C-alpha cells in the first residue's frame, strides 16, 4: 500500500478541508498517472511524448446541492481554496434531493483489486523499446506487396494509480496499466488511395502480440481495400464485422443507461421487461475479469461490483445506475458509478459479453447471399429518443455468398429497435476485448451508395 500513501493522504486532506468549509458530505479523488508514446514514420522517430502528473478532485454536498472542483497542484493552500470554492459553488447550485453518498452499510468491504491483475509490475518499457516496437511494425507493413506508404506506427505505455475517499468512511485505491501498438497503412495514390489499420492494447505488456503481427495485419487489411467503389443503393443484409459490431451493441448499452432513461432521452425508456434482442441472446456485464482494463471490484461511489445481466434471453433486465440515477428512477444502484477528478459520478459499464452464435463469419457471408460486410464506420447520426440510425460505412460487397470487391462512401440506415431484433451472431468474438461481441448480421437495412 505504500505506493498509495501519498494519494490517500491527499484525499484525507481534501475531506478535512471540505468539513472545515462547511460541507455536509464530500468525496475526494487523487490520481497519479504517467504515459509515454512514440510515433515513427519512414524508419525514423517522428514524435515522442511523455506526460505525468497528479490531479486531485473534490465533490461537496450541501443541502441537496453539489459542486465539483479539481486541480493539478497539491499544495495545502490549493486544497483549502478548493474546499472553499466548492462549498461556495454548491450553495448556488440547484437542489436535487437524489444527490448523496452511499450509506456506510452499503459500502463494499472488498477493496483489494490485486486479484484482477490490473497493474503490470514489470519494468516500464523505455522509449527506445517503444520506438523499436513501432519500427518493427512499420517494417512488417511495408513488406506487404501493394502498400505504398505507412501513415504512422505508434507504441505507448501508461500507468495510473487512484485513491477514492469519502466522508461516509469509504477509502480505497486501485492501479491500472496499459500498453498499446498500432499501424496505419496506405495503398494507392491520389483519388485511388485507401487506408486501413490494426492495433492492439493490453493491461500487461507480456500479453501483447508481436509488432510484426500488427503491422502485417494493417497492411493486409489495407491492400484488400484496393479498387474500392460505392455499392448499389437498396435494402440488403448487412454484416457488422467483429471490428465494429461492438459499436452496434454500444447503442443498446447507451440507451439502457439510467441517466438517459431518467431524462426521457432513450429509445428504450419504456422497454423494461421487453424483448430488445432475439430469443437466446444474453448481454452480461463481468466487472471482475482479470487483466482487463475496465475491471474493478468497487465503483466510483464505493459500492461492490458484481456480474449482472443487462439482457437475458433477449429481454431487457434493467438500467445501468449509479446512486443518483437509481434514486431518480426509484431503484437501487447497480454499482456502475464512474467519475473523473473534476466531475460527479455517472453511470457506465465495464466488461460486456454478448452470446455468440454457432456459425463462423464466413458462413454468415455465405448465408447472406448479396449484401454488405462493414469493417469501418464513419460519422454518426443517432436519434437517442427514437433510435433512428444512420452512419457512413465502408467494407466489402458480397455477391452470391462471396466477397467480390471493397466498397466505400456509402451510408447505412435503419431503426435500432428493429435492427437489434433481427440479429444473427457469429462465433468470432475475441476474449481480450472489453466488449466481447462477435460479427453480427442484420437483415433488411437500407444502403445508400451509387
C-alpha positions, 0 to 999 in steps of 0.5 A: 500500500505504500505506493498509495500513501501519498494519494490517500493522504491527499484525499484525507486532506481534501475531506478535512478541508471540505468539513472545515468549509462547511460541507455536509458530505464530500468525496475526494479523488487523487490520481497519479498517472504517467504515459509515454508514446512514440510515433515513427514514420519512414524508419525514423522517430517522428514524435515522442511524448511523455506526460505525468502528473497528479490531479486531485478532485473534490465533490461537496454536498450541501443541502441537496446541492453539489459542486465539483472542483479539481486541480493539478497542484497539491499544495495545502493552500490549493486544497483549502481554496478548493474546499472553499470554492466548492462549498461556495459553488454548491450553495448556488447550485440547484437542489436535487434531493437524489444527490448523496453518498452511499450509506456506510452499510452499503459500502463494499468491504472488498477493496483489494483489486490485486486479484484482477491483475490490473497493474503490470509490475514489470519494468516500464518499457523505455522509449527506445523499446517503444520506438523499436516496437513501432519500427518493427511494425512499420517494417512488417507493413511495408513488406506487404506487396501493394502498400505504398506508404505507412501513415504512422506506427505508434507504441505507448505505455501508461500507468495510473494509480487512484485513491477514492475517499469519502466522508461516509468512511469509504477509502480505497485505491486501485492501479491500472496499466496499459500498453498499446501498438498500432499501424496505419497503412496506405495503398494507392495514390491520389483519388485511388488511395485507401487506408486501413489499420490494426492495433492492439492494447493490453493491461500487461505488456507480456500479453501483447502480440508481436509488432510484426503481427500488427503491422502485417495485419494493417497492411493486409487489411489495407491492400484488400481495400484496393479498387474500392467503389460505392455499392448499389443503393437498396435494402440488403443484409448487412454484416457488422464485422467483429471490428465494429459490431461492438459499436452496434451493441454500444447503442443498446448499452447507451440507451439502457443507461439510467441517466438517459432513461431518467431524462426521457432521452432513450429509445428504450425508456419504456422497454423494461421487461421487453424483448430488445434482442432475439430469443437466446441472446444474453448481454452480461456485464463481468466487472471482475475479469482479470487483466482487463482494463475496465475491471474493478471490484468497487465503483466510483461511489464505493459500492461492490461490483458484481456480474449482472445481466443487462439482457437475458434471453433477449429481454431487457433486465434493467438500467445501468445506475449509479446512486443518483440515477437509481434514486431518480428512477426509484431503484437501487444502484447497480454499482456502475458509478464512474467519475473523473477528478473534476466531475460527479459520478455517472453511470457506465459499464465495464466488461460486456459479453454478448452470446455468440452464435454457432456459425463462423463469419464466413458462413454468415457471408455465405448465408447472406447471399448479396449484401454488405460486410462493414469493417469501418464506420464513419460519422454518426447520426443517432436519434437517442429518443427514437433510435433512428440510425444512420452512419457512413460505412465502408467494407466489402460487397458480397455477391452470391455468398462471396466477397467480390470487391471493397466498397466505400462512401456509402451510408447505412440506415435503419431503426435500432429497435428493429435492427437489434431484433433481427440479429444473427451472431457469429462465433468470432468474438475475441476474449481480450476485448472489453466488449466481447461481441462477435460479427453480427448480421442484420437483415433488411437495412437500407444502403445508400451508395451509387 
